């Protein structure tokens, strides 16, 4: 998902700089295709989360916290599976937020 979003951002930047009609049309088509792929992938991710009871519980808890978005919760679940299994200090160190090497 992150790669698709990055690709879409690059295409949007190119679209802002394009001036030829054929290039603008092509870029808009590519962006629309990526939008569709991102949406489909998000649906697949949501289904996987629903199927895993513990993950679904963790996701629901995360998005209930003000300021935590759906995408943020998904990223935390995917990139930091240690959440809830290690101490807050260990998690801070793991993600590089602790004030030591």
Buried (B, 14 or more C-beta within 10 A) or exposed (E): BEEBEEBBEEBBEBBEEBEEEEEEEBBBEBBEEBEEBBEEEBEEBBEEBEEEEEBBEBBEEBBEEEEEEEBEBBEBBEEEEEBEEEEEEEBBBEEEEEEEE
